[in-house]
C-alpha cells in the first residue's frame, strides 16, 4: 500500500510538470525566441 501512494504522487508530479512545459502557445521566431508582451522582454526557449 505504501508503494501505491508513492506511485500516485509520482504520477501527479509528472502530470503537473508536463502542464508547466506547455505554458504558452508559442509564437516563436526561427531562433525559438519571442517577445513577452505580458512581462516585457525578449527571450528564447
FIZAKOL-811889 format. One record per residue: z, y, x of N, C-alpha, C, CB in turn; residue number from 1; residue in three letters. Coordinates in pm, 1 decimal, decimal comma, always signed. Glycine has a CB too. Layout:
{n_zz = Z; n_yy = Y; n_xx = X; ca_zz = Z; ca_yy = Y; ca_xx = X; c_zz = Z; c_yy = Y; c_xx = X; cb_zz = Z; cb_yy = Y; cb_xx = X; num = NUM; residuo = ALA}
...
% end
This chain:
{n_zz = +0,0; n_yy = -119,6; n_xx = +83,0; ca_zz = +0,0; ca_yy = +0,0; ca_xx = +0,0; c_zz = +0,0; c_yy = +125,5; c_xx = +87,1; cb_zz = +121,4; cb_yy = +0,1; cb_xx = -94,3; num = 1; residuo = UNK}
{n_zz = +66,9; n_yy = +118,8; n_xx = +201,7; ca_zz = +72,0; ca_yy = +233,3; ca_xx = +292,5; c_zz = -68,8; c_yy = +269,4; c_xx = +340,5; cb_zz = +163,9; cb_yy = +202,9; cb_xx = +413,1; num = 2; residuo = UNK}
{n_zz = -149,4; n_yy = +166,6; n_xx = +369,4; ca_zz = -283,8; ca_yy = +191,1; ca_xx = +419,1; c_zz = -374,4; c_yy = +251,0; c_xx = +312,1; cb_zz = -343,8; cb_yy = +62,6; cb_xx = +471,1; num = 3; residuo = UNK}
{n_zz = -349,5; n_yy = +219,5; n_xx = +187,6; ca_zz = -428,4; ca_yy = +276,8; ca_xx = +78,5; c_zz = -405,2; c_yy = +427,3; c_xx = +70,5; cb_zz = -392,7; cb_yy = +209,6; cb_xx = -55,9; num = 4; residuo = UNK}
{n_zz = -282,6; n_yy = +471,5; n_xx = +91,7; ca_zz = -251,6; ca_yy = +613,9; ca_xx = +91,0; c_zz = -317,1; c_yy = +686,3; c_xx = +206,9; cb_zz = -102,1; cb_yy = +635,0; cb_xx = +95,3; num = 5; residuo = UNK}
{n_zz = -315,3; n_yy = +624,5; n_xx = +323,3; ca_zz = -379,0; ca_yy = +683,7; ca_xx = +441,4; c_zz = -529,6; c_yy = +692,2; c_xx = +420,1; cb_zz = -347,0; cb_yy = +601,2; cb_xx = +568,7; num = 6; residuo = UNK}
{n_zz = -587,6; n_yy = +586,1; n_xx = +366,1; ca_zz = -731,0; ca_yy = +585,0; ca_xx = +339,0; c_zz = -768,8; c_yy = +692,3; c_xx = +237,5; cb_zz = -774,4; cb_yy = +447,6; cb_xx = +288,7; num = 7; residuo = UNK}
{n_zz = -687,7; n_yy = +709,1; n_xx = +134,3; ca_zz = -714,1; ca_yy = +811,6; ca_xx = +33,2; c_zz = -707,9; c_yy = +951,4; c_xx = +94,5; cb_zz = -613,4; cb_yy = +800,0; cb_xx = -82,5; num = 8; residuo = UNK}
{n_zz = -612,4; n_yy = +975,8; n_xx = +182,4; ca_zz = -601,1; ca_yy = +1105,8; ca_xx = +250,0; c_zz = -721,4; c_yy = +1131,1; c_xx = +339,6; cb_zz = -471,6; cb_yy = +1112,7; cb_xx = +332,7; num = 9; residuo = UNK}
{n_zz = -764,3; n_yy = +1029,5; n_xx = +411,9; ca_zz = -880,6; ca_yy = +1043,8; ca_xx = +499,3; c_zz = -1006,7; c_yy = +1073,9; c_xx = +418,1; cb_zz = -900,6; cb_yy = +916,5; cb_xx = +583,0; num = 10; residuo = UNK}
{n_zz = -1021,2; n_yy = +1009,9; n_xx = +305,3; ca_zz = -1135,6; ca_yy = +1033,5; ca_xx = +218,7; c_zz = -1134,0; c_yy = +1176,9; c_xx = +165,5; cb_zz = -1136,3; cb_yy = +933,2; cb_xx = +102,5; num = 11; residuo = UNK}
{n_zz = -1018,3; n_yy = +1223,1; n_xx = +123,6; ca_zz = -1005,2; ca_yy = +1359,1; ca_xx = +71,9; c_zz = -1039,5; c_yy = +1461,2; c_xx = +179,6; cb_zz = -863,1; cb_yy = +1383,2; cb_xx = +19,3; num = 12; residuo = UNK}
{n_zz = -990,9; n_yy = +1442,2; n_xx = +299,8; ca_zz = -1020,0; ca_yy = +1533,5; ca_xx = +410,6; c_zz = -1169,8; c_yy = +1533,0; c_xx = +440,7; cb_zz = -939,3; cb_yy = +1494,0; cb_xx = +537,1; num = 13; residuo = UNK}
{n_zz = -1232,1; n_yy = +1417,6; n_xx = +435,5; ca_zz = -1375,8; ca_yy = +1407,9; ca_xx = +460,6; c_zz = -1456,5; c_yy = +1484,8; c_xx = +356,6; cb_zz = -1419,2; cb_yy = +1261,9; cb_xx = +462,0; num = 14; residuo = UNK}
{n_zz = -1417,6; n_yy = +1473,3; n_xx = +231,1; ca_zz = -1489,5; ca_yy = +1542,3; ca_xx = +123,7; c_zz = -1472,3; c_yy = +1693,4; c_xx = +136,1; cb_zz = -1440,0; cb_yy = +1494,2; cb_xx = -14,2; num = 15; residuo = UNK}
{n_zz = -1349,7; n_yy = +1738,1; n_xx = +160,3; ca_zz = -1323,5; ca_yy = +1881,6; ca_xx = +174,7; c_zz = -1397,4; c_yy = +1935,9; c_xx = +296,3; cb_zz = -1171,4; cb_yy = +1909,0; cb_xx = +187,2; num = 16; residuo = UNK}
{n_zz = -1396,6; n_yy = +1862,3; n_xx = +405,9; ca_zz = -1467,0; ca_yy = +1905,5; ca_xx = +526,4; c_zz = -1616,5; c_yy = +1914,7; c_xx = +505,4; cb_zz = -1437,8; cb_yy = +1811,4; cb_xx = +640,0; num = 17; residuo = UNK}
{n_zz = -1672,7; n_yy = +1822,8; n_xx = +429,7; ca_zz = -1816,2; ca_yy = +1825,4; ca_xx = +402,8; c_zz = -1853,5; c_yy = +1947,9; c_xx = +320,6; cb_zz = -1859,7; cb_yy = +1697,8; cb_xx = +330,0; num = 18; residuo = UNK}
{n_zz = -1770,1; n_yy = +1987,1; n_xx = +227,1; ca_zz = -1797,7; ca_yy = +2107,0; ca_xx = +147,5; c_zz = -1793,4; c_yy = +2232,1; c_xx = +233,4; cb_zz = -1697,5; cb_yy = +2119,3; cb_xx = +32,8; num = 19; residuo = UNK}
{n_zz = -1707,3; n_yy = +2237,3; n_xx = +330,7; ca_zz = -1695,7; ca_yy = +2354,6; ca_xx = +417,4; c_zz = -1819,9; c_yy = +2373,1; c_xx = +503,5; cb_zz = -1572,4; cb_yy = +2342,7; cb_xx = +506,4; num = 20; residuo = UNK}
{n_zz = -1888,9; n_yy = +2266,5; n_xx = +536,2; ca_zz = -2007,6; ca_yy = +2278,9; ca_xx = +619,5; c_zz = -2125,2; c_yy = +2337,5; c_xx = +544,9; cb_zz = -2045,2; cb_yy = +2145,6; cb_xx = +675,2; num = 21; residuo = UNK}
{n_zz = -2123,5; n_yy = +2336,1; n_xx = +413,9; ca_zz = -2230,1; ca_yy = +2391,9; ca_xx = +332,8; c_zz = -2181,2; c_yy = +2517,2; c_xx = +261,4; cb_zz = -2281,2; cb_yy = +2288,5; cb_xx = +231,7; num = 22; residuo = UNK}
{n_zz = -2119,4; n_yy = +2607,3; n_xx = +337,5; ca_zz = -2053,6; ca_yy = +2723,1; ca_xx = +278,9; c_zz = -2150,5; c_yy = +2826,6; c_xx = +222,8; cb_zz = -1966,4; cb_yy = +2787,4; cb_xx = +381,0; num = 23; residuo = UNK}
{n_zz = -2271,7; n_yy = +2836,8; n_xx = +278,1; ca_zz = -2366,7; ca_yy = +2932,7; ca_xx = +223,5; c_zz = -2504,4; c_yy = +2869,7; c_xx = +213,1; cb_zz = -2372,2; cb_yy = +3059,4; cb_xx = +309,9; num = 24; residuo = UNK}
{n_zz = -2589,1; n_yy = +2934,9; n_xx = +139,5; ca_zz = -2718,6; ca_yy = +2876,9; ca_xx = +105,2; c_zz = -2819,6; c_yy = +2881,9; c_xx = +218,0; cb_zz = -2774,6; cb_yy = +2946,6; cb_xx = -13,2; num = 25; residuo = UNK}
{n_zz = -2793,8; n_yy = +2955,7; n_xx = +320,8; ca_zz = -2887,2; ca_yy = +2958,9; ca_xx = +432,6; c_zz = -2948,1; c_yy = +3094,8; c_xx = +451,7; cb_zz = -2995,6; cb_yy = +2858,0; cb_xx = +413,0; num = 26; residuo = UNK}
{n_zz = -3079,6; n_yy = +3100,7; n_xx = +444,9; ca_zz = -3148,8; ca_yy = +3225,9; ca_xx = +470,2; c_zz = -3151,0; c_yy = +3259,3; c_xx = +617,7; cb_zz = -3084,4; cb_yy = +3338,2; cb_xx = +393,0; num = 27; residuo = UNK}
{n_zz = -3155,7; n_yy = +3157,1; n_xx = +702,8; ca_zz = -3155,6; ca_yy = +3180,0; ca_xx = +846,7; c_zz = -3297,9; c_yy = +3203,2; c_xx = +897,1; cb_zz = -3091,3; cb_yy = +3061,0; cb_xx = +920,2; num = 28; residuo = UNK}
{n_zz = -3307,5; n_yy = +3276,7; n_xx = +1006,5; ca_zz = -3437,3; ca_yy = +3300,5; ca_xx = +1067,9; c_zz = -3474,6; c_yy = +3184,3; c_xx = +1159,6; cb_zz = -3436,5; cb_yy = +3432,8; cb_xx = +1146,3; num = 29; residuo = UNK}
{n_zz = -3582,2; n_yy = +3198,8; n_xx = +1235,0; ca_zz = -3630,7; ca_yy = +3089,3; ca_xx = +1319,3; c_zz = -3531,8; c_yy = +3049,3; c_xx = +1427,8; cb_zz = -3761,3; cb_yy = +3127,9; cb_xx = +1382,9; num = 30; residuo = UNK}
{n_zz = -3434,7; n_yy = +3136,5; n_xx = +1458,5; ca_zz = -3333,4; ca_yy = +3106,3; ca_xx = +1558,9; c_zz = -3206,1; c_yy = +3047,8; c_xx = +1498,0; cb_zz = -3299,7; cb_yy = +3231,3; cb_xx = +1636,8; num = 31; residuo = UNK}
{n_zz = -3204,4; n_yy = +3031,0; n_xx = +1365,7; ca_zz = -3086,5; ca_yy = +2979,7; ca_xx = +1297,1; c_zz = -2980,9; c_yy = +3086,1; c_xx = +1274,8; cb_zz = -3027,4; cb_yy = +2866,0; cb_xx = +1374,9; num = 32; residuo = UNK}
{n_zz = -3021,2; n_yy = +3212,3; n_xx = +1275,4; ca_zz = -2927,8; ca_yy = +3324,7; ca_xx = +1260,2; c_zz = -2955,5; c_yy = +3398,9; c_xx = +1129,0; cb_zz = -2939,1; cb_yy = +3422,3; cb_xx = +1381,0; num = 33; residuo = UNK}
{n_zz = -2857,8; n_yy = +3477,2; n_xx = +1086,7; ca_zz = -2876,8; ca_yy = +3561,2; ca_xx = +969,0; c_zz = -2777,5; c_yy = +3675,8; c_xx = +968,9; cb_zz = -2862,8; cb_yy = +3478,8; cb_xx = +840,9; num = 34; residuo = UNK}
{n_zz = -2806,6; n_yy = +3778,0; n_xx = +889,3; ca_zz = -2717,4; ca_yy = +3892,6; ca_xx = +874,0; c_zz = -2621,2; c_yy = +3862,9; c_xx = +760,9; cb_zz = -2797,0; cb_yy = +4023,9; cb_xx = +846,7; num = 35; residuo = UNK}
{n_zz = -2493,1; n_yy = +3881,0; n_xx = +788,0; ca_zz = -2389,0; ca_yy = +3857,6; ca_xx = +687,8; c_zz = -2364,9; c_yy = +3987,1; c_xx = +611,9; cb_zz = -2256,9; cb_yy = +3806,2; cb_xx = +753,8; num = 36; residuo = UNK}
{n_zz = -2420,9; n_yy = +3996,7; n_xx = +491,7; ca_zz = -2410,9; ca_yy = +4119,8; ca_xx = +412,6; c_zz = -2269,0; c_yy = +4141,3; c_xx = +359,7; cb_zz = -2510,0; cb_yy = +4115,6; cb_xx = +295,7; num = 37; residuo = UNK}
{n_zz = -2195,1; n_yy = +4036,6; n_xx = +338,6; ca_zz = -2060,2; ca_yy = +4049,0; ca_xx = +283,3; c_zz = -1961,0; c_yy = +4105,1; c_xx = +385,7; cb_zz = -2011,7; cb_yy = +3913,3; cb_xx = +233,3; num = 38; residuo = UNK}
{n_zz = -1965,4; n_yy = +4051,2; n_xx = +506,6; ca_zz = -1868,6; ca_yy = +4090,5; ca_xx = +609,9; c_zz = -1930,1; c_yy = +4178,2; c_xx = +718,6; cb_zz = -1808,4; cb_yy = +3967,1; cb_xx = +673,4; num = 39; residuo = UNK}
{n_zz = -2061,1; n_yy = +4190,3; n_xx = +717,0; ca_zz = -2129,9; ca_yy = +4267,6; ca_xx = +819,8; c_zz = -2148,1; c_yy = +4184,8; c_xx = +946,0; cb_zz = -2052,7; cb_yy = +4396,0; cb_xx = +851,4; num = 40; residuo = UNK}
{n_zz = -2251,7; n_yy = +4214,4; n_xx = +1017,8; ca_zz = -2276,7; ca_yy = +4145,9; ca_xx = +1143,4; c_zz = -2385,4; c_yy = +4041,0; c_xx = +1132,7; cb_zz = -2151,0; cb_yy = +4082,6; cb_xx = +1192,5; num = 41; residuo = UNK}
{n_zz = -2435,7; n_yy = +4005,5; n_xx = +1247,0; ca_zz = -2543,8; ca_yy = +3907,3; ca_xx = +1258,4; c_zz = -2488,3; c_yy = +3790,7; c_xx = +1338,9; cb_zz = -2673,5; cb_yy = +3968,9; cb_xx = +1326,6; num = 42; residuo = UNK}
{n_zz = -2502,8; n_yy = +3669,1; n_xx = +1286,7; ca_zz = -2450,9; ca_yy = +3554,3; ca_xx = +1360,4; c_zz = -2542,2; c_yy = +3434,5; c_xx = +1345,7; cb_zz = -2310,7; cb_yy = +3519,1; cb_xx = +1312,9; num = 43; residuo = UNK}
{n_zz = -2521,0; n_yy = +3339,2; n_xx = +1435,9; ca_zz = -2605,1; ca_yy = +3220,1; ca_xx = +1441,1; c_zz = -2520,9; c_yy = +3096,0; c_xx = +1414,3; cb_zz = -2676,1; cb_yy = +3209,0; cb_xx = +1577,8; num = 44; residuo = UNK}
{n_zz = -2587,8; n_yy = +2991,7; n_xx = +1369,6; ca_zz = -2522,2; ca_yy = +2865,4; ca_xx = +1340,7; c_zz = -2567,1; c_yy = +2759,1; c_xx = +1437,5; cb_zz = -2549,8; cb_yy = +2821,8; cb_xx = +1198,3; num = 45; residuo = UNK}
% end
